[in-house]
């Protein structure tokens, strides 16, 4: 596993990722009682660091995990330790280790903290951004707190695997007839030059790229509407693209085996990606 | 932690539970990609062993985790190794260890197997069975595959903790106006001498105690109906009880701070518990 050359920080101790072992009584292992973040590293620096650490604090508060630190320095330190220029940081904080019991009432636990930085030898979405990806629609049967970034991710895993088995790269999740998000991305559609994306709710994660794009597109004078998107609108969209930390802006050019718009990466997705590229280029 | 005196079996190796460490890249740790069972041990023997191993195989099939063994012998061995007479077995099988990726498409992973037996110094539900417990109702915002016994349990944990904070011991979960189950139990109501419990669906786990009670009550000539139970019916029930491996039959005598029926452990709950007691007494 290439992961053996990654240096992880586990509760402040540095060691190869493949040699990090957690107690099985860690609540992440038996209850998915943990939160996480994934950050993209460009030019040796984490992109949108404060957006990620702010969201992490919100996740910790929602879960009432008391981890009294900002994690910004810990992230920077791990990137430096791995000497990663292009890559991603994974940061997971679990509630802690305790005898197995669903309830954590009155338990005073010490959170466990895992951080590692994985290098990218090439842009992980280069090919997909060029050709676009195939998507499927799928019922969103995840839990009702997808706004908290937790490791309660089994539905996401099962659905993404199913998408792959269908020859697709991502699933667009539909709850009660409307689009929520992808299994690990947010969803935008474009219709008549207007960018449309589902509003924040407990059914979607407020993606850092999602907000970056909304703000950037608005600032550049484009129309962006946050509103519910009916499943049927997907099939009438001029363009569909997903946004994520790793996939950045990636076009969905085929959905449920039907072409989306012209079936190619469209100008509005390119325009959105260009906003990101500009911001990355401007990083100091 | 008392857990240090428990001998666990981890991938076939015996060691103290508190010294079992799993790779953080185990998918249980980052994705709750694991299934489990909890069995009750009476008189040194697992109760309803085949019901549990059968359900475990169903969970493994649903999740497409290939663990080509029955686990019955492994369970018996661990009970013997711990010399437990009264207690419980915890068995967890995770998909395996891999670089982090939601999708497990085309991954050939080796499942990780954890088994441990925890002794009970006293009956863990003795007091609660005598006095009954307090319950609250709570929105069921768990995922849509609660029929598979997985570690995707964060909602259960958050809701059970909330119940404890409200001074209650269990939450009865309500989805779309009807009862699904407890956070770690099935729910029965009794009205006019008839036992009523929600039918099997993707929103409830088919509890081994639930089925044992349905079969036993029917065999003893009682009326048992499996049908949807409206939330409002809870407050008009003569009795409510939960069933679980550890709690067995435990009466909910107060719900949302209102007495259930006469507000005491009722005759039908006692009758149901007696069926269990008889079966335990008859164990050889």
Interface residues (C-beta under 8 A of the other chain):
Chain A: X1 X2 X3 X8 X10 X17 X18 X20 X21 X22 X23 X24 X25 X26 X27 X28 X29 X30 X31 X32 X33 X36 X63 X90 X92 X99 X100 X102 X103 X104 X105 X106 X114 X139 X141 X142 X143 X144 X145 X150 X151 X152 X153 X154 X155 X156 X157 X158 X160 X161 X163 X164 X165 X183 X184 X202
Chain B: X1 X2 X3 X8 X10 X17 X18 X20 X21 X22 X23 X24 X25 X26 X27 X28 X29 X30 X31 X32 X33 X36 X63 X90 X92 X98 X99 X100 X102 X103 X104 X105 X106 X114 X139 X141 X142 X143 X144 X145 X150 X151 X152 X153 X154 X155 X156 X157 X158 X160 X161 X163 X164 X165 X183 X184 X202
